[in-house]
Amino acid sequence: MHTIQNYINGNFHDPVSNDWIDNYCPANGEIYGKIPNSSKDDVENAYIAAQSAFPSWSQTTLEERSRILIKISELIEENLQRFAEAESKDNGKPISLAKVVDIPRAASNFRFFGNAITQFASESHESIGQDAVNYTLRQPLGVVGCISPWNLPLYLFTWKIAPAIAAGNCVVSKPSEITPMTAYLLGDICNQAGLPKGVLNIVHGLGSTTGQAIIEHPDIKAISFTGGTTTGSHIAKVAAPMFKKLSLELGGKNPNIIFADCDYNEMLETTVLSSFSNQGQICLCGSRIFVEASIYKQFKQDFIAKVKRLKVGHPSEPDTNIGALVSKSHLEKVIQYIEIAKQENGTVLCGGHEVSVKGFENGYYLEPTIIEVSTDECRINQEEVFGPVVTIMPFNTEDNVLQMANKVKYGLSATIWTNDLKRTMRLSNQIQAGIVWVNTWMMRDLRTPFGGVKASGVGREGGFEALRFFTEAKNVCIKY
């Protein structure tokens, strides 16, 4: 049994209340550890540690902050196998995926912001004719709160804490209670890298207890949250009247639009990935697939054939493509959506059933599922499922598919497959989404802004956008 502890002021602690939560392994459905269900007292202890560390850390040179963050990056890379195995055991994703995506990206987050902070410049404006100069200071906020989700645990946890720390803030953070292990392991890495005590504090627990204590704390200056839209709405209701800065990266129901003039084979390979990577548990997955009518029949045939060849299996097996879903309750939710789609006249073309993996019969496995729908108005096309389930349907005109792409409450990402440059420019401009990929998917440059519109969120993360969020601008005007 693995007992996870809170990481506060550079040390590991049991929860003050001695209240614990079971930690499950999705691959076999068994309890393999326990984590704290931290209370307001734990969050307050974390805040006190962070606030005590802030005066010194905020005045630490950029070069020293950069050196420490890059050292953390190097230590994560040195422990790649250990972190990948922990991520897989906690989340259910294939170890092979964690080794090439999750853990390397977590290391890249620290390295990127370790370098970015040394290039983050202030602005200066000479007021000609007024004998004055204006310059802008970018000052850290103080103590900030970072709350991350379970689908890409260390990847998205570090995506928040790295820029916050780089900018000179101190952090009270909460990883998902469903996938806490790699965040727990990160505490020891931070100590090895020489991160001063109290700069990063990690408290574990439920959103309703630990998360609530963070967002309602009167002296935590900002909240960066990634997760569901309903939870994001609750956070906004609590934090906005307290005038906290908010960055909310929420749900998605992303269109994948395929035109007949695309590079067909490349599109087909990538669409399998964009549909089912990480068991479809990525907010950027293209879960609504629209195919131009002239190639729809061929696409349907080829797509089904490729998806049927995907192997559902234990995450430790090197040839596993689809691992376990993250929890039993989430598996049940996804299955319920498949049944709803059937009731709304959707046709299951592939998958749709639980999978029993030999030796791990109690694990949370589901076949990758393709559902053909005749209208974009159905619930399966309007609501976020967040599992290995996609819908397909044909379209006839550009205007028609654009209308369907935008007719959801979400607006996180979109993918367009075409070799028509004018169409690319038109659609990229008109699609209501924070990110548009053309002839690719999930190609990320960490310098670019990341986030959504509508119910997909508020604010942007990534690059200098993140450093701007975690700092406050102050204008100074000097008359000479």
RAFENTA-V180413 format. One record per pair of residues at least 24 apart in sequence whose C-alpha atoms are under 7 Angstrom apart, sorted by the first residue. I is the first residue (numbers start at 1). J is the second residue. Records with the same first field share a line. If there is no record, write none. Layout:
I=J + J
This chain:
1=32 + 33
2=32 + 33 + 34
3=33 + 34 + 35
4=34 + 35 + 36 + 184
5=35 + 36
6=202 + 203 + 204
7=187 + 201 + 202 + 203
8=46 + 49 + 198 + 201 + 202
9=49 + 197 + 198 + 201
10=191 + 197 + 198
15=42
16=41 + 42
23=178
25=89 + 90
26=90 + 91 + 92 + 324 + 325 + 326 + 327 + 363 + 364
27=92 + 314 + 315 + 324 + 360 + 363 + 364
28=360 + 361 + 362 + 363
29=362 + 363 + 364
35=204
36=204 + 205
37=204 + 205 + 206 + 210
38=203 + 204 + 205 + 210
39=209 + 210
40=210 + 213
43=203 + 213 + 214
46=172 + 201
47=172
49=198
50=143 + 170 + 171 + 198 + 199
51=143
53=197 + 198 + 199
54=142 + 169 + 170
57=168
58=140 + 168 + 169
62=117 + 118
63=118
65=114 + 166
66=114 + 115
67=114
68=193 + 194 + 195
69=110 + 111 + 114
70=110 + 111 + 114
71=193
72=110 + 189 + 190 + 193
73=107 + 108 + 110 + 111
74=107
75=189
76=107
77=104 + 107
83=182
86=181 + 182
87=182
88=315
90=179 + 181
91=179 + 326
92=315 + 323 + 324 + 325 + 326
93=278 + 315 + 323 + 324
94=315 + 316 + 320 + 323
95=315 + 316
96=318
102=152 + 154 + 155
103=154 + 155
105=155
106=154 + 155 + 158
109=158 + 159 + 162
110=162
113=162 + 163 + 166
114=166
117=166 + 167
120=464
131=479 + 480
132=477 + 478 + 479 + 480
133=477 + 478 + 479
134=475 + 476 + 477 + 478
135=475 + 476 + 477
136=473 + 474 + 475 + 476
137=473 + 474 + 475
138=471 + 472 + 473 + 474
139=471 + 472 + 473
140=167 + 168 + 169 + 470 + 471 + 472
141=169 + 221 + 470 + 471 + 472
142=169 + 170 + 221
143=169 + 170 + 171 + 220 + 221
144=169 + 170 + 171 + 172 + 220 + 221 + 222 + 223
145=171 + 172 + 173 + 214 + 220 + 222 + 223 + 224
146=172 + 173 + 174 + 223 + 224 + 225
147=173 + 174 + 175 + 224 + 225 + 226
148=174 + 175 + 176 + 225 + 226 + 227
149=175 + 176 + 226 + 227
150=176 + 178 + 179
151=281 + 282
153=179
154=182 + 183
160=224
163=466 + 467
164=470
167=467 + 470 + 471
170=199 + 200
171=199 + 200 + 201
172=200 + 201 + 202
173=201 + 202 + 203
174=202 + 203 + 204 + 211
175=204
177=204 + 205 + 206
215=239
221=245
222=246
223=247
224=248
225=249
226=250
227=251
229=455 + 456
247=458 + 459 + 460
248=457 + 458 + 459
249=451 + 452 + 456 + 457 + 458
250=456 + 457
251=283 + 384 + 410 + 456
252=283 + 284 + 384 + 410 + 411 + 412 + 456
253=287 + 383 + 384 + 410
254=284 + 285 + 286 + 287 + 288 + 412 + 413 + 414
255=286 + 287 + 288 + 289 + 405 + 414 + 415
256=286 + 288 + 289 + 290 + 414 + 415 + 416
257=289 + 290 + 291 + 415 + 416 + 417
258=290 + 291 + 292 + 416 + 417 + 418
259=291 + 292 + 417 + 418
260=292 + 294 + 295
261=418 + 419
262=417 + 418 + 419
267=417
268=303
272=307
274=441
275=388 + 390
276=368 + 388
279=322 + 323 + 325 + 387 + 388
280=386 + 387 + 388 + 389
281=386 + 387
282=386
284=413
287=389 + 390 + 391
288=381 + 390 + 391 + 392
289=391 + 392 + 393
290=392 + 393 + 394 + 395
291=393 + 394 + 395
292=394 + 395 + 396
293=394 + 395 + 396
296=394
304=350
307=368
312=367
313=357
323=365
324=363 + 364 + 365
325=364 + 365
327=364
328=364
331=364
334=385 + 387
337=380 + 385
341=380
344=378
346=371 + 372 + 373
347=371 + 372 + 373
348=372
376=404
382=408
402=431
406=431 + 432
409=454 + 455
410=453 + 454 + 455 + 456
411=452 + 453 + 454 + 455 + 456
412=451 + 452 + 453 + 456
415=441
